[in-house]
């Protein structure tokens, strides 16, 4: 996604910093300090935004963006994706399931007599855990379905920006 504004890059950073609450933990209903609807982590020319929510959703979308100076303004480039920790966790989850399924198919039963139903329960367990993982990601995405639009609208209004092709 790309937005364009006529505001210079330093003003964009200032506006964004004053319009969001920093992502720092606190004892509150949302788990974060402050009360603004958007939480953010700002660095030099990059930033991360998420919508404040009052429930836990590790699979909710984060906007990872950066400011790029242009003639007569600033481009805001970015995309939505899950938190990096969650992405790494899910990569391990599905990798473990793949290794488990391959080992269940390839490894012999260690001298034990084969059950009449074979290795089907092991494979069904792996398939069920994979389906659970996919379902969890989809459900978390569904819970956060309006958050992407809220963040884009926030960026447009805060930075007086328009979407570009």
C-alpha positions as CSV (number, residue, x, y, z in Angstrom):
1,X,0.0,0.0,0.0
2,X,1.2,3.5,-0.8
3,X,0.0,6.9,0.4
4,X,1.1,10.3,-0.7
5,X,1.0,13.6,1.2
6,X,2.2,17.1,0.5
7,X,3.6,17.3,4.1
8,X,7.4,17.0,4.4
9,X,8.8,14.0,6.1
10,X,9.8,15.6,9.4
11,X,6.3,17.0,9.8
12,X,4.8,13.5,9.1
13,X,7.0,12.0,11.8
14,X,5.9,14.7,14.3
15,X,2.2,14.4,13.5
16,X,2.4,10.6,13.7
17,X,4.3,10.7,17.0
18,X,1.7,13.0,18.6
19,X,-1.3,11.1,17.3
20,X,-0.4,7.6,18.6
21,X,0.4,6.1,22.0
22,X,3.7,4.4,22.3
23,X,3.5,0.6,22.5
24,X,4.5,0.3,26.1
25,X,2.9,-2.1,28.5
26,X,0.8,-0.8,31.4
27,X,-1.9,-2.0,33.7
28,X,-5.0,-1.0,31.7
29,X,-7.9,-2.6,29.9
30,X,-6.0,-2.7,26.7
31,X,-2.6,-3.7,28.3
32,X,-1.0,-0.5,26.9
33,X,-0.5,3.0,28.4
34,X,-2.5,5.9,27.1
35,X,-5.9,6.2,25.6
36,X,-5.4,7.0,21.9
37,X,-7.1,4.5,19.4
38,X,-3.8,3.7,17.6
39,X,-0.6,2.4,19.1
40,X,2.7,2.9,17.4
41,X,6.4,2.2,17.5
42,X,8.3,4.9,15.6
43,X,11.9,4.7,14.5
44,X,13.9,6.9,12.1
45,X,12.0,6.5,8.9
46,X,10.1,3.4,9.8
47,X,7.1,2.8,12.0
48,X,4.7,0.1,13.1
49,X,1.0,0.8,14.0
50,X,-1.8,-1.3,15.5
51,X,-5.3,-0.5,16.6
52,X,-5.8,-0.5,20.3
53,X,-8.1,-3.4,21.3
54,X,-9.4,-4.5,24.6
55,X,-8.9,-8.2,24.1
56,X,-6.0,-10.3,23.1
57,X,-5.5,-11.1,19.4
58,X,-2.0,-12.1,18.5
59,X,-3.0,-12.6,14.9
60,X,-4.4,-9.0,14.4
61,X,-2.8,-7.0,11.6
62,X,0.0,-4.5,12.2
63,X,0.9,-1.9,9.7
64,X,4.7,-1.8,9.0
65,X,5.5,1.4,7.1
66,X,8.2,3.8,6.2
67,X,8.4,7.4,5.0
68,X,10.1,8.1,1.7
69,X,10.8,11.7,0.8
70,X,9.6,12.8,-2.6
71,X,9.4,16.1,-4.6
72,X,6.7,18.2,-2.9
73,X,5.9,15.8,-0.1
74,X,6.3,12.3,1.3
75,X,5.3,8.8,0.3
76,X,4.1,6.4,3.0
77,X,4.9,2.9,2.0
78,X,3.8,-0.2,3.9
79,X,1.9,-3.3,4.4
80,X,-0.2,-5.2,6.9
81,X,1.1,-8.4,8.5
82,X,1.2,-10.3,11.8
83,X,3.6,-9.4,14.5
84,X,7.0,-10.9,13.8
85,X,7.0,-13.1,16.9
86,X,3.7,-14.7,15.8
87,X,5.0,-15.3,12.3
88,X,8.0,-17.1,13.6
89,X,5.9,-19.1,16.0
90,X,3.6,-20.2,13.3
91,X,6.6,-21.1,11.1
92,X,7.8,-23.4,13.8
93,X,4.3,-24.8,14.4
94,X,3.8,-25.8,10.7
95,X,7.5,-27.0,10.4
96,X,7.1,-29.2,13.4
97,X,3.9,-30.7,11.9
98,X,5.6,-31.4,8.6
99,X,8.5,-33.1,10.3
100,X,6.2,-35.1,12.5
101,X,4.1,-36.3,9.5
102,X,7.1,-37.3,7.5
103,X,8.7,-39.1,10.4
104,X,5.4,-40.9,11.1
105,X,5.3,-42.1,7.5
106,X,9.0,-43.0,7.2
107,X,10.2,-44.4,10.5
108,X,9.5,-48.0,11.3
109,X,7.5,-48.9,14.3
110,X,10.6,-50.1,16.2
111,X,9.9,-53.8,16.3
112,X,6.4,-53.3,17.6
113,X,3.6,-55.0,15.6
114,X,1.8,-52.5,13.3
115,X,-1.7,-51.6,14.4
116,X,-4.5,-52.7,12.1
117,X,-5.3,-49.1,11.2
118,X,-1.6,-48.4,10.4
119,X,-0.3,-44.9,10.9
120,X,-3.6,-43.2,10.1
121,X,-4.1,-41.8,13.7
122,X,-0.7,-40.2,13.7
123,X,-1.4,-38.6,10.3
124,X,-4.9,-37.5,11.3
125,X,-3.4,-35.9,14.4
126,X,-1.0,-33.9,12.3
127,X,-3.7,-32.9,9.9
128,X,-6.0,-31.9,12.8
129,X,-3.2,-29.7,14.4
130,X,-2.5,-28.1,11.0
131,X,-6.2,-27.4,10.6
132,X,-6.3,-25.9,14.1
133,X,-3.3,-23.6,13.2
134,X,-4.9,-22.4,10.0
135,X,-8.2,-21.9,11.8
136,X,-6.6,-19.9,14.6
137,X,-4.9,-17.6,12.1
138,X,-8.2,-17.2,10.1
139,X,-10.2,-16.5,13.2
140,X,-7.7,-13.9,14.5
141,X,-7.8,-12.3,11.1
142,X,-11.6,-12.2,11.2
143,X,-11.5,-10.6,14.6
144,X,-9.3,-7.9,13.3
145,X,-11.0,-7.4,9.9
146,X,-11.9,-3.8,10.5
147,X,-8.5,-2.8,11.9
148,X,-6.7,-2.4,8.6
149,X,-9.3,0.1,7.3
150,X,-9.2,2.0,10.7
151,X,-5.4,2.3,10.4
152,X,-5.5,3.4,6.8
153,X,-8.2,6.0,7.6
154,X,-6.1,7.2,10.6
155,X,-3.0,7.6,8.4
156,X,-5.0,9.5,5.7
157,X,-6.5,11.9,8.2
158,X,-3.4,12.4,10.3
159,X,-1.0,12.9,7.4
160,X,-3.6,14.5,5.0
161,X,-2.7,11.7,2.5
162,X,-4.3,10.0,-0.4
163,X,-3.8,6.5,-1.8
164,X,-1.7,6.1,-4.9
165,X,-1.7,3.3,-7.4
